[in-house]
Amino acid sequence: MTNEDLSSAIKSIIEKELKSFSKLIPKDILSNVEKNIAPQIENIIEQSGFIKRSKYLNLKKIIEDLEKRLSELEKTKVD
């Protein structure tokens, strides 16, 4: 399950639970709740050892760039 799927599932559960209270609360409260809770959920997910795909791809690119630079440095040392 991806982070987006997990976040979507959690959001659906929260929306379902809050649906009965929707007449009592302003409509923008769900978006405010999502803005406040989503980062905390993401932190919990990351603490479990998972990261977003975009973050993974960025880290992978950084690693590949560093490996390329190391290879180039090693070549210049040998020459």
N, C-alpha and C positions, 0 to 999 in steps of 0.2 A: 504494500500500500504506500503510495507516494505521500509526501507531506501535504500536497494540495488536496488529495483525497481524504486524508485524515482531518485536515482543517475543515473541509467541506462537511464531513460527517459530523464533526463536533458542532459546527455551526447549525446544521440541520437539527441536531438533538436539542440545542439551546433554543432555537426558534420554535420547535415543537412544544417544548416545555413552557416557553413564554407566551405561546399563542393565546392561551386562556386569559392572560393578563394584558393582551394587546390593546384592549379597549381602555384600560386604565393608564397606560403609559404612552408617551409620545412615540410616534413612528420612527423617529431618528435614533431612538435609544438602542435599537439592535445594531445599527451601524457603529454607534459609539462603543457598545459592548465589544463588537468585533475588533475595533481599532485598539481597545485597551487589553483585550484578552489574547488576541492572536500572537503578539510578541511573547507573551508569557508561555503560551502553548508551544511556540517554536523553540523557546529556551528549554522547556521540558523535553521536547523531542530530541534536541541536540545533546542534552545531557545523557540521553539514552544511547547515544552513539550514531544517530542519524542526522543528516543534513539535507538541505534542499538541493535539488539537482543543479540549479544555477550556481550555487555556492561550490558544489563539487566540481563543476566544469571550470569555474574560475580558478580554483586551487590546482586543478589538473594542468591548466594552461601555464600557471606560474611555475609549477614544477618542471614542465617541459622546457620552458624558457630558461630556467636555471640550469637544467641538465645540458642544454645546448651551449650556454655560456661556459660551463665547466669544461665541456669537450673542446671548445675553442681555446680556452686557457691552457688546457693540457697540450694541445697541438702546438701552441706558441712556445711552451716550455721545452718541448722535445726538439723543435726546430732551432 
